[in-house]
Amino acid sequence: MKKTAIAVFALILMSLSANAEVFVGVKGGIGASDDNVRDLMNGDYSYSDRDGIIGAEIGYDFNSGHSSRIGVKVGLNSFGKIDSEDKTVHEDLLLKNTITVPLTVYYKYAPNETGVHFWIGGGATWASLKFQNDIDNLSGTETEIFPHAAAGVEWRIVKLIGVGLDVGYNFDAKISNNGMYRDFTGLEGFAGVKIYFF
């Protein structure tokens, strides 16, 4: 968390540059999520997987040419929980409080202040997941870091507001604890809104 605060502070300082833009955004989407919770249940059980993602991000674009920009952004995403209840003993298996913090460096093609812009990049994601196994009275939190690639298209409606669609791919993104796991390896997609500051 301390590193995230330092990164945000650095982004704000860099925004003082005349050739820079800082943005904040909110987004929602869905992503790949696999788990083994159902495999651990016996007999009569319920299972619920809330696979939606909500998030926010802050970023910095440096105008490196007539239509080229180099940027960096950091996000905070929250994933829906996975919940399974053994109806015989009324105990739960939960995968909850899942958050990711993706740090992405990207190239953006932006020929005009407004209109359609394209970007592509990659980086690393820090992820944290809380496990709760009431059947075996186990719980814990695990963290992992894994690489990702991402790309997107944005429509700058006006100079200060953009709406966009992003797609990403997480590599080797499996988090496990005490025989339970959640795997984010695969695609994720978002729709979002950004507000720009100069």
Stockholm file with secondary structure:
# STOCKHOLM 1.0

chainA/1-198         MKKTAIAVFALILMSLSANAEVFVGVKGGIGASDDNVRDLMNGDYSYSDRDGIIGAEIGYDFNSGHSSRIGVKVGLNSFGKIDSEDKTVHEDLLLKNTITVPLTVYYKYAPNETGVHFWIGGGATWASLKFQNDIDNLSGTETEIFPHAAAGVEWRIVKLIGVGLDVGYNFDAKISNNGMYRDFTGLEGFAGVKIYFF
#=GR chainA/1-198 SS CHHHHHHHHHHHHHTTSTTEEEEEEEEEEEECCEECTGGGCCSSEEEEECCEEEEEEEEEEEECSSSEEEEEEEEEEEECCEEEEETTTTEEEEEEEEEEEEEEEEEEECSSSSEEEEEEEEEEEEEEEEEEETTTTEEEEEEEEEEEEEEEEEEEEETTEEEEEEEEEESSCEEEETTEEEECCEEEEEEEEEEEEC
#=GC SS_cons         CHHHHHHHHHHHHHTTSTTEEEEEEEEEEEECCEECTGGGCCSSEEEEECCEEEEEEEEEEEECSSSEEEEEEEEEEEECCEEEEETTTTEEEEEEEEEEEEEEEEEEECSSSSEEEEEEEEEEEEEEEEEEETTTTEEEEEEEEEEEEEEEEEEEEETTEEEEEEEEEESSCEEEETTEEEECCEEEEEEEEEEEEC
//
